[in-house]
Structure formats: structure tokens, C-alpha cells
């Protein structure tokens, strides 16, 4: 009888054994340089984490790193209903509820927030929420810069619909600093809005949270996870001071706070961010004298907008899946998944349904609502969480030492710091050291721009409403306080603009690949060049290769292409490049000649021969494409 092998019969390799094997595989390349990577947060990620993770408290117990509940809890499906007209809003809401929505989000244009119902009135809210059973649903309200008026209006509408506004779980987001950062102005002073926060907090039911801390705005501006956490904590502490100054004890004040975080493309960093937020908030509240219950961080998550693109739009489905999975594995209390086409246009029934179905798949098919902190105990996740918390707390302390978050925001300090990080990330994207699939790698140059959709409030047939923008924030007539805006940006925007400019041109510009020698000689750089210039939307004219310079020059000129890229190997370039470049320039001086590669010892000589540009792994892909498009008359 054949003996079955078991794991016990295999020896466990040590870290040193693994490292020795890895060093041998690298064939002389430096181990630390090749296998260790540094995140934008400055955290060094190791290739392997050996040993056992440090002990952590079990879920449901201080410091709540592993979750605020000792038992698995399903997250609230909190998809946003995007419609300006109350009637249309109600239709979309009813459809969402039928498909599994468990939380309702309400906001209003004219209160300094983006999108929302056009009319802030009891009748409009009644129309929008009619048929919603709030004995089964949570309610999340965005108070904007009119929190008391919004709270009173929604509460009165619910009462007139027959509901009990004192028994509904949820929150009204009162986040003056967040609104100020988004708009750059407030029609009221921060002190006046703090007073409204205190008033609504006093009048609200105990389980209804009234203090919003929107950390997602930092992620959507390109911030690191460290910045998102630190600025969120500093903002929350600012609000705690305002409420305690108004007479609330620390426990009441802390229990009213609700955080919103954005889940980004780094799967493990997103999980660690939520876990670190819980532990940091618990430590801060405990230091302020709060009890264990008030130390619990209540967290809503949303998929980030920063990495979404209108190019290769369906890739956004994959990005959102990664982000949503990270959120539920990190045990957030509620989650919003934006439709995959939100970066390009108003969502339709299909894109809304795909987003909502992702909740259902993660919950009912993957059964992630049945597990509690599955990442807990992983040496990598625990290490990442601890390092992230340490760095975020250090930055939080810097903000506190400078006078607090309000002082910092009015001075523009966080805004400048986030803008600097975003600029660095954009440089990495332009050089393709950071990847956005379909944007700066694996681009589809023949992809047509998506057709825009009008929102319901622009259609005369819908309640005879006035045409207006779908997602614009209304400018306030009066300004009581101002600060530099925290610009909400998407990383793909410059690339989208470039590709759209190409699509708007009468003809796609062409690039001729002068592939020299047999396939094995030119293929690597021909493939690289194709991918490089696909990003700019160029039409690539390739071939099987040329035996000599005269044949290549003749074909290049006959193609009519205004740009020629020479592709071969460094050791063949000295013989090929000057002759081919001069032959092309002599017949057609305006032709741009590009060399695939950067043979350092010959660069100056090749420039003297007429080579206009070099493309290589360290080249700025965006800048080169944009410059060459300008050469052929397309300003992107």
C-alpha cells in the first residue's frame, strides 16, 4: 500500500534558508533593492514575514484593532441615490431597496455638498423617501453647511410619513472642516457651525451620530494613508473639543463621531488603515477619559475616486472589487461602492446594479459577513497596521502642536502636504513606476470616449425642472471663512485629456516603427514602443523588420508617418542610427525621429545626428507623448 505523505514529513525552512535561495535566484542583484519596496507612506514592505504576529486583543475589546464587535455583523449596504429631482430619487431608491439596500443616504444641493436633492423642503423629502421602511433601514444625512435646517427638515418629513425619527439608526454628517476643504469657503464661521453641531447633538436620539469626519476627501486628493488617518483624527479631536466646550462629557461626544474612509488600490494598506484608525481612536478617547464603549470607532467606507478612469472603463469594476473586499474584511459598519462609470458620466441602471450586486456577492456568496477580522494574526497585516498607526499618530501630534486642525486648514498646511504627495504620485504614473491599467499601461488607443449622460434634473420631462449641473457644489452668496481648497482629483485625468484630444483630431497621428534586423533583435523594443505610444493614442505602424538602412528609410518615408521610432539593440545602434536618421531627415526634415533605448555613451552623438527623443524605462511616458502630439499639431 502506497504511503501517504503528510506535512509533518517536510522540514520547515528557516528565513535564512529562504533568503539564501532568493539571493541565488537573483544572480548577483542586490537582495534589499530588488525584494524590498517602500510605500508612499514610507513603510518598507519586506518580501516575506517570518514568525508569529504580535498578540492582539480579540475582536470587540479595547483597543478594537480587530473590530468593535465580538461577533460578525453584516455591513450596511449604503449605496448613494444620485438624483436631483425628488420623484426620480424615489424611483431609484425603491429599486435599490428591492435589490438589497439597507441604508439610505440623503444630501442636498445648496448646502455646500456635491450633488443631492435640489430642494431642501419637507415636501421634497417626503416625495424622495416615500415608501422607505425605516424600521428596516438606516438613514445617513449629509448636513453640509446647513446641518440644523437639514436635520429638522428630514425629521419633520419622516414624521409626516408616519415614521418615528427618534428610533432610526444612522447619522447626520456635520463636518464643517470637511465642507470648508471641499469648497474653500463657508457661509458661516466654524464657531457657528460648531454651535449647530452641539444643538443637533443635544436634540438627536442617543444612537444617532451627529459628528462626521470625512477622511475620504484626503484619499480622493491623492493623500497617503498616513495623512488620511492623521488629518481625520485631528479633525475628530477638534470636534470633541467643540462639543465638550458646549457642555457634553467625553463619552457622549465620542459616541457621536462617525468616520468615513476611502479604500484604495493597495489591498493590504486599506485593511491596515481601518484597523489602525480603530486602535488610534480608542487610544485618543481613552487618554481623554472616555470609557471603553466610547472608544469604539464607527467607520463608513467608500471606494476611492482617485484611481478611477474613464479609459478602459470596465477595469474600474476590478478596482472597486478589490477596495470593497478590503473594506468588508476590515469590518467596516457600512460601505458605499461607486458605480464603475462614475468617473465618466452619470450612472445608469446597469452600473448601479453592478455596484450593488458586489455587496450581495461579498455577503451572500462569499459569506464575508460570517467572519471577523480574517486578516488578524497575519504577520504582514499586523506589522503594517502597527507601522501605519505609529506614523499617523506622529503626524497627528504635529498637527496638534501647530494649534489643531482648524488652524492648520486655515493656513493651508494639510492641503499643501497632500498636493505634494499627489504630485509625486503623478510623476510616478507619468514615468510608469506606478500603474493604472488601461491608462498608462495596456492602453487601448482605439477606444472611443464614453458618451455623456444627462442627469434627470436636466430633462424637461422630469418635473419641468431647470437644467443645471449634476455634481457641482453651489457657490455661497456670502463667505464667512475661507481656506485653500483640497482639490479632489483623479490620477487618470491628464491621460484622459490627452487621449480625448487625439480622438477629437481629424486623424489619429501615426508612428512608424523602424524595426531593424530579425525579430529577436528588435521585438523587445518594438513591443515596448507600442505600449509606450498606445498611452498617447497614436496609431502604430509596425513590420517584421528591415535588413538595412535604405530599406527602412524608404518604408518610413512611404508610410507618411510624422514620427519614426528606431527599434533594435544597443550594439547595433552605432551603425544604424546616424545613417537612418540622416536619411529620413534629408528627405523630410520635419519628421520626428525617436530612439527606443538610451545608450549612454552614444546619446550626444545620436542627438547630433538628428535624433529628437529617446524612450526607455525611466522616460516620462506622459510628457513624451504630449510633446510629440504637440509636434504633430494636437495640443493635449
ABEGO torsion letter per residue (X at the ends): XBBBBBAAABBBBBAAAAAAAAAAAAGGBBAAAAABBBBAAGBBBBABBBEBBBBBBBBGBOAGAAEABABBBBBBBBBBBBBABAAAAAAAAAAAAAAGBABBBBBBBGAGBBEEBABBBAAAAAAAABGBBAAABBBBBBAEABAAAAAAAAAAAAAAAGBBAAABBEBBBBBAAAAAAAAGBBABBAAAAAAAAAAAAAABBAABBABBBBAAAAAAAGBBAAAAAAAAAAAAAAAAAAAAAAGBBAAAAAAABBBBBBBBABAAAAAAAAAAAAAAAAAAAAAAGBBAAAABBBBBBBBBAAABBABGAAAAAAAAAAAAAAAAAAGBABBBBBBAAAAABBBBAAAAAAAAAAAAAAAAAAGAAABBGAABGBAAAAAAAAAAAAAAAAAAAAAAAAGEAAAAAAAGAAAAAAAAAAAAAAAAAAAGABBBBGAABGBBAABBBBBBBBBAAABAABGGBBBBBAABBBBBABBABBBBBBBBBBAAAAAAAAAAAAAABABBBBBBBBBBEBAAAAAAAAAAAAAAAAAAGBBBBBBAEBABAAAAAAAAAAAGBABBBBBBBAAAAAAAAAAAAAAAAAABAABBBBBBEBBAAAAAAAAAAGBABBBBAABBAAAAAAAAAAAAGBBX
